[in-house]
Amino acid sequence: MTPSALVKQWVETFNEANAIALASLYHEDAINHQVTQEPVIGKTAIEQMFTKEFAAAKMACIVENIFEDGDWAILEWKDPLGLRGCGFFHIIDGKIKFQRGYWDKLSFLRLHQLPMPIN
């Protein structure tokens, strides 16, 4: 499977809010680093992260663009509430080895009426 095809599958699975199936797309020692948060390391921890996130908010990913360069795919996305972001996926042997995402966490929290962080 090409990197862009895997990212398309990731989007479909994300939109089903299926944390178990989503985690199955990652290597055992994968890293998911949403830059607004600490990196999440390992397939089990990534599954737990998605389980928690899907319970907290109804999320949807609408593809604006998918680009591919070698074993990398880049996803430019939006959601129905107006949030936009992009993600970089490093695909090794048909699984996600590394993912980095850029999006505005404060806008996400406001749009989903979730509590703001207290610092």
C-alpha positions in Angstrom: 0.0 0.0 0.0 1.3 3.4 -0.9 1.7 6.1 1.8 -1.2 8.1 0.4 -3.4 5.1 0.2 -2.6 4.3 3.9 -3.4 7.9 4.9 -6.8 7.6 3.0 -7.5 4.5 5.0 -6.4 6.3 8.2 -8.9 9.1 7.5 -11.7 6.6 6.9 -10.9 4.7 10.1 -10.6 8.0 12.1 -14.0 9.1 10.9 -15.5 5.9 12.2 -14.0 6.7 15.6 -12.6 3.2 15.9 -9.5 3.5 18.1 -8.6 -0.2 17.8 -8.7 -0.3 14.0 -6.9 3.0 13.9 -4.1 1.8 16.2 -3.7 -1.3 13.9 -2.3 1.0 11.2 0.7 1.8 13.4 4.0 0.0 14.1 4.3 -1.4 17.6 6.9 1.3 18.5 5.3 4.1 16.5 5.3 7.7 17.6 2.4 10.0 17.2 3.4 13.6 18.0 0.6 16.2 17.8 2.7 19.3 18.4 0.2 20.7 20.9 0.9 17.7 23.2 3.7 15.4 24.3 4.6 12.6 21.8 2.7 9.4 22.3 4.9 6.3 21.9 3.8 2.8 21.1 0.7 1.3 19.4 -1.0 0.6 22.7 -0.5 4.2 24.0 -1.7 5.5 20.6 -4.9 3.4 20.9 -5.5 4.7 24.4 -5.0 8.3 23.1 -7.6 7.9 20.4 -10.0 6.1 22.7 -9.8 9.1 25.1 -10.1 11.7 22.3 -13.0 10.0 20.6 -14.8 9.9 24.0 -14.2 13.6 24.6 -15.4 15.0 21.3 -17.1 14.0 18.0 -14.4 14.6 15.4 -14.4 14.3 11.6 -11.5 14.7 9.2 -12.3 16.1 5.7 -9.4 15.7 3.3 -8.3 18.8 1.5 -5.1 17.4 0.0 -2.9 14.4 0.3 0.6 14.6 -1.0 3.2 11.8 -1.2 7.0 12.0 -1.3 8.8 8.7 -1.1 7.7 6.9 2.2 6.0 10.1 3.5 2.4 11.3 3.1 1.2 14.7 4.0 -2.5 15.2 4.9 -4.0 18.7 4.7 -7.4 18.5 6.5 -10.3 20.5 7.9 -13.3 19.5 10.1 -17.0 20.4 9.8 -16.5 23.1 12.5 -13.9 25.0 10.6 -10.7 23.8 12.3 -7.8 23.2 9.9 -4.5 21.4 10.2 -2.0 19.1 8.5 -0.3 15.8 9.4 2.9 14.2 8.3 3.0 10.4 8.2 6.2 8.3 7.8 5.2 5.0 6.4 7.5 2.0 6.7 6.5 -1.5 5.6 2.9 -0.5 5.2 2.4 0.9 8.7 2.7 4.3 10.3 6.1 4.6 12.0 5.9 8.3 12.8 3.1 10.9 12.7 3.3 14.6 13.4 0.3 16.9 13.4 -0.1 20.6 13.4 -3.4 22.2 14.5 -4.7 24.9 16.9 -5.5 23.2 20.2 -7.3 26.3 21.7 -9.6 26.6 18.7 -10.3 22.8 18.9 -11.2 23.2 22.6 -13.4 26.2 22.0 -15.2 24.6 19.0 -16.0 21.4 21.0 -16.8 23.4 24.2 -14.1 21.6 26.2 -12.3 23.0 29.2 -9.4 25.3 28.6 -6.0 24.4 30.1 -5.0 26.2 33.2 -1.3 27.1 33.5 
